[in-house]
Amino acid sequence: MIRADRILIVATALLVVALVVWGMTLGEYPASANVFPAIAAGGVVVFGVLALREPPPQEGTPLTLTAVLWLLAVLPLIYLLGFRIALPLYGLVYALARQTKPLPALALAIGIAAVVEILFVRVLGLHFDWGWLVAPLVR
């Protein structure tokens, strides 16, 4: 029997890929506007395939509420510390909360920092303001 969450993952991945292909071909967007959606679509497909391999959640686990709370927790971090600091810190804390060993958790945080710096700042040229607590220190 196919689980509903697996169907949702596959449908979402296919929709994202279809929208990116449309935007890159028929949407007449400039080539620079296609970089991030293409990378995001690739990420959705990769993580979607990885999610299909995971076992179903155990009964009684409030998975949706937990996921929403973790997602909401990153918003104040971004406001207070800024995007460049908050996302790697969030990844580190999340990995440690999931009982990941410290070295892989640190590697995850460094990987997130590298992706933010290389992809978003260098390749896409986005400007991220420092957070409310960090801005006075870097001026």
C-alpha positions as CSV (number, residue, x, y, z in Angstrom):
1,M,0.0,0.0,0.0
2,I,1.3,3.4,-0.9
3,R,1.3,6.0,1.9
4,A,-0.4,9.3,1.3
5,D,2.7,11.2,2.4
6,R,4.8,9.5,-0.3
7,I,2.3,10.5,-2.9
8,L,2.4,14.1,-1.6
9,I,6.3,14.1,-1.8
10,V,6.3,12.8,-5.4
11,A,3.6,15.2,-6.5
12,T,5.3,18.2,-4.9
13,A,8.7,17.3,-6.5
14,L,7.1,16.9,-9.9
15,L,5.2,20.2,-9.5
16,V,8.3,22.1,-8.6
17,V,10.3,20.6,-11.5
18,A,7.4,21.3,-13.9
19,L,7.3,25.0,-12.8
20,V,11.0,25.4,-13.1
21,V,11.0,23.9,-16.6
22,W,8.1,26.2,-17.5
23,G,9.9,29.2,-16.2
24,M,13.1,28.3,-18.0
25,T,11.5,27.6,-21.3
26,L,8.1,29.3,-21.8
27,G,8.2,31.8,-19.0
28,E,10.6,34.1,-20.8
29,Y,12.4,34.9,-17.6
30,P,16.1,36.1,-17.8
31,A,18.7,33.4,-17.3
32,S,19.8,34.8,-14.0
33,A,16.3,34.4,-12.6
34,N,16.4,30.7,-13.3
35,V,19.4,29.8,-11.1
36,F,17.7,29.6,-7.7
37,P,14.5,27.8,-8.9
38,A,16.6,25.2,-10.7
39,I,18.8,24.6,-7.6
40,A,15.7,24.5,-5.4
41,A,14.0,22.0,-7.7
42,G,17.0,19.8,-7.6
43,G,17.0,20.0,-3.9
44,V,13.3,19.1,-3.7
45,V,13.8,16.1,-5.9
46,V,16.9,14.9,-3.9
47,F,15.3,15.3,-0.5
48,G,12.0,13.9,-1.8
49,V,13.8,10.7,-2.9
50,L,15.5,10.5,0.5
51,A,12.2,11.0,2.3
52,L,10.7,8.2,0.4
53,R,13.2,5.8,1.9
54,E,12.3,6.7,5.5
55,P,10.1,4.4,7.5
56,P,6.6,5.6,8.4
57,P,6.3,7.5,11.7
58,Q,5.3,5.6,14.8
59,E,1.7,5.9,15.9
60,G,1.1,8.7,18.4
61,T,4.0,10.9,17.3
62,P,2.8,14.5,16.9
63,L,5.1,14.9,13.9
64,T,3.2,17.8,12.3
65,L,3.1,19.9,15.4
66,T,6.8,19.2,16.1
67,A,7.8,20.2,12.6
68,V,5.8,23.4,12.7
69,L,7.3,24.4,16.1
70,W,10.8,23.7,14.8
71,L,10.0,25.8,11.7
72,L,8.7,28.7,13.8
73,A,11.8,28.6,16.0
74,V,14.0,29.7,13.2
75,L,12.2,33.0,12.6
76,P,13.2,34.8,15.8
77,L,16.8,33.5,15.3
78,I,16.9,35.1,11.9
79,Y,15.5,38.4,13.2
80,L,18.0,38.5,16.2
81,L,21.1,37.0,14.6
82,G,20.7,37.4,10.9
83,F,20.3,34.8,8.1
84,R,24.1,34.0,7.9
85,I,24.4,33.1,11.6
86,A,20.9,31.8,12.3
87,L,20.6,29.1,9.7
88,P,23.9,27.3,10.6
89,L,23.1,27.7,14.3
90,Y,19.6,26.3,13.8
91,G,21.0,23.4,11.9
92,L,23.4,22.6,14.7
93,V,20.8,22.8,17.4
94,Y,18.3,20.7,15.4
95,A,20.9,18.0,14.7
96,L,22.0,17.9,18.3
97,A,18.3,17.7,19.4
98,R,17.9,14.7,17.2
99,Q,20.7,12.9,19.0
100,T,23.3,13.4,16.2
101,K,26.9,13.1,17.3
102,P,28.6,16.5,17.7
103,L,31.0,16.2,14.8
104,P,28.4,15.4,12.1
105,A,26.2,18.1,13.6
106,L,29.0,20.6,13.3
107,A,29.7,19.5,9.8
108,L,26.1,20.1,9.0
109,A,26.3,23.6,10.4
110,I,29.4,24.3,8.4
111,G,27.7,22.9,5.3
112,I,24.7,25.2,5.8
113,A,27.0,28.2,6.3
114,A,28.9,27.3,3.1
115,V,25.7,27.0,1.1
116,V,24.3,30.3,2.4
117,E,27.6,32.1,1.7
118,I,28.4,30.5,-1.7
119,L,25.0,30.1,-3.2
120,F,23.0,32.9,-1.9
121,V,25.6,35.7,-1.3
122,R,28.2,34.9,-4.0
123,V,26.2,33.2,-6.9
124,L,22.8,34.9,-6.5
125,G,24.2,38.2,-5.1
126,L,21.7,38.5,-2.4
127,H,22.3,40.9,0.5
128,F,21.4,39.7,4.0
129,D,21.2,42.2,6.8
130,W,22.8,41.3,10.1
131,G,20.4,40.6,12.9
132,W,19.2,43.0,15.5
133,L,21.8,41.7,18.1
134,V,24.7,41.3,15.7
135,A,24.4,44.5,13.6
136,P,25.9,46.8,16.2
137,L,28.9,44.5,16.5
138,V,29.8,44.4,12.8
139,R,29.4,48.1,12.0
